[in-house]
Amino acid sequence: AQDSRNTNYKRKTSTSLFSFTTTPSRCLILLMDPFRRIFEVIPVFVPGDDNGGPPCTVGDLLAQIPYQATDYRLKFQEYTGLVYRREHLVASQPLPVDFPVVPSSYAGEASHPPLFAIPLHYTAAQVDLYGTNLLQDPTVIQTIEGHQ
């Protein structure tokens, strides 16, 4: 009986965070710690609601950060939302209809800049200013183009 519990546990942990019925879309998120002056750009999948389920929320995207980030300082940092078009989107908020996503198989030019993840204790305005300045740096631009 104990073996079947272990098998069920393994099966649950080996499944993906989201299940997709169509080709998933993705977007880029810029993670940052303005105090330490570190950043990382990560791709996250945007699950669709093809089956009539609840729409994807900002929290669904934020939940992927620990799985996608490689810098442990950014991986375990707490995030309160995203900056999209200079607006603060909170974790419980559904994604806007015009949310910038591309098919995961897309390999063309960047059509959308990355979204900015808002670390705990920072405002959306602070993160927007820092992120906008980062996007002016050629090294950051190369990093983003590497994820396209």
Secondary structure, DSSP 8 states (H G I E B T S, - for coil): -HHHHHHHHHHHHHS-SS--SS--EEEEEEEEETTTTEEEEEEEEE---TTS----BHHHHHTTHHHH--SHHHHTS-EEEEEETTEEEETTSB--TT---EETT--S---S--EEEEETT--HHHHHHHHHHHTTSHHHHHHHHHT-
